[in-house]
Amino acid sequence: MLNSFITIGDVAEASLRFTVVLDPLSEAAQKISSILKVLSKIPGVSIKLLLNPVPMLEDLPIKRFYRYVFQEEVHYDSQGKRVAAQAQFKNIPTEPLLTLGLDVPRAWVVRAVDSVHDLDNLKLDALKPGQNVDAIFQLNNILVEGHARELHSSTPPRGAQFILGTPSKPHIVDTITMTNLGYLQLKANPGVWQLRLREGRSNQVYQIDSVPDKYMGKGGESKGDGYATVVVDSFEGVTIYPVVKKRVGMEAEDVLEPDPVGAVWDQLKSRVWGDSKKGVQTTASNVTINIFSVASGHLYERFMGIMMLSVMRNTKSPVKFWLIENFLSPKFMSFVPHLAKEYGFEYEFITYNWPHWLRATTRKERTIWAYKILFLDVLFPVGLDKVIFVDADQVVRTDMKELVELDLEGAVYGYTPMGDSRPEMEGFRFWKTGYWANHLQGRPYHISALYVIDLKRFRQLLAGDRLRQQYQMLSSDPNSLANLDQDLPNNMIHEIPIFSLPKEWLWCETWCADNELRTAKTIDLCNNPLTKEPKLKRAKRIIKEWTELDNEVQAVADRVEADAAKAIGQKRHDEL
């Protein structure tokens, strides 16, 4: 231990003395070392740094290049203008595939808004001499987080829905209270806000008692008209602790409405005696079909544009796409409005910050998978009842209204079972042996490339809370949930049953026989562990309409770029 510490500054003369114990090969050390470097330059400060590495390592724990932007003083250039703080990366290897991202306070909702580069798939050796990777990130929102509880029991008011707004617009954003720690999250910005219970069941059963900013604290009492004031006055966000109480006469009621007796009887009758209308729920032709998806990287965004066009070609009802913005590039996000105008669909970019109490994953791929399953109850507006997930690398050949109308027979979601008709892949069907064979007990293992979620039922049964609890338990083992978005719902199949969609709803060459392609309603470009054929090559080979769809989307993109270039040229001409 004699050589395992570093001393900076004069301990005897220092008015501030820091003693830091640090594992040098940890992500925390990457941030703290930058802070210590700045502190060491301040007069009257001494630092004693003790290095405490892990004795035995099986793998290198740091897999990122990191800079923490923190200056000890403001700097100015020769013209007297303030020099912005910046991070510099020198001598980074150029061969590996890199991802550029920001490490920001947990209350910040940040995304890249301008960059021509694929920030998720950077190859520095592909840059031209002297070319930089430029990106502009924007702070969109500051979060109001909270942990709600009932006044008398101190238990979370499960299912209670809150809205945040202003006097002129009371409902700007909404959320549902998780049973997990009574957690809630609302996107806001600096200013004075009003927190209310959402009209309907939440407001009928509960009323706000107070909204303190400390647990068991005082203050923030509800106004007479049922709201409490929340002030966002810090870039660190605000954490509140709403306290609600049940209204007189509602003490035995639950916010989560039970199924109507008639609906339960109809389900029981159809299961016992059968039903000529089984599997069909009529939907008005003008009801919007809601589809959500996620993509990361320019290649998958190219796939996503093709998927969206294939949906619009085959679906007669209005369509709205819900796209998780966390992983989309600025280029694609600016292109979506043009695509929407061209083909007449609605769209919305959605996001949800990873809760601080939920075990995070460092691999971006796993994070993307997590967003497909862990936050379904809180990712969408609480008024949305049904949504379909479609993988970005899919081509749709049917009217998606069929899937919305499909009766899930009481299940919260419906997935397609993994294909079982291509014999040469038998050795890769892991779900037929070992743990999965014992766990499933004859039930099919389902694929997560396409599924429909009954959000109303999902919330009533607290499926989101139960999935997060199971994830929190299993993710303590880094080897578990290898395919997070599939493994988690299949692992919970006994507690949260899955409705098995007919096999024609999803075909992928990896698992399904060639003769089934003819009746496929959607085609997915699953990875093939046997051939490892690139998806782009496979798409052109097996999907006859793929090239036409690709060319059509690209034609829109080319037209948008040409119009933008023309507008820039016209502006320069006007300035001259």
Secondary structure, DSSP 8 states (H G I E B T S, - for coil): -TTSEEEES-TTT-SEEEEEEE-TTSHHHHHHHHHHHHHTTSTTEEEEEEE---S--SS-S--S-------SS-EE-TTS-EE-------S--SSS-B-------TTEEEEEEE-SS-TTSB-GGGS-TT-----EEEEEEEEEEEE-EETTT----TT-EEEEE-SS-S-SEEEE--SSTTEEEEEE-SEEEEEEE-TTHHHHHEEEEE--SSTT----B--TTSEEEEEE-STT-EEE--EEEE-TT-TT--SS----HHHHHHHHHHHHH--TTTTB----TTS-EEEEE---SHHHHHHHHHHHHHHHHH--S-EEEEEEGGG--HHHHHHHHHHHHHHT-EEEEE-----TTS---S-HHHHHHHHTTTTHHHHS-TT--EEEEE-TTEEE-S-THHHHHB--TT-SEEEEE-----GGGGGG-GGGSHHHHHHHTT---EEEEEEEEEHHHHHHTTHHHHHHHHHHHHTTSTTS-TTHHHHHHHHTTTTS-EEE--GGG-B-TTTS-GGGGGG-SEEE----TTT---HHHHHHHH-TTHHHHHHHHHHHHHHHHHHHHHHHHHHHHHH-
